[in-house]
Amino acid sequence: MSQRRDDFEDDGRTIANMNVDGMPWYEPNRQDPDSTEKLEMTREEQRWLIGGALKAALFVGAVFAVVYFLFLLFCTKIWFA
């Protein structure tokens, strides 16, 4: 376990910005350096991203459809029979 902690190297990126209004350390004019960077992707990476999002949305929709269908079967065959 101690060997794994020794391998950690801080790269300086901000995961969660803690500059929140009302906190004692709040700085109103502070700019987040990572927010100005634009993510550059190739056309193939954009296709992979859109395809993955579409697959995830279709999967969620299919799960809802299957649950709805099973509920209808339950109602017609068991509950109201």
Stockholm file with secondary structure:
# STOCKHOLM 1.0

chainA/1-81         MSQRRDDFEDDGRTIANMNVDGMPWYEPNRQDPDSTEKLEMTREEQRWLIGGALKAALFVGAVFAVVYFLFLLFCTKIWFA
#=GR chainA/1-81 SS CHHHHHTCCCCCCCSSCCCCTTSTTCCTTCCCGGGGCCCCCCHHHHHHHHHHHHHHHHHHHHHHHHHHHHHHHHIIIIICC
#=GC SS_cons        CHHHHHTCCCCCCCSSCCCCTTSTTCCTTCCCGGGGCCCCCCHHHHHHHHHHHHHHHHHHHHHHHHHHHHHHHHIIIIICC
//
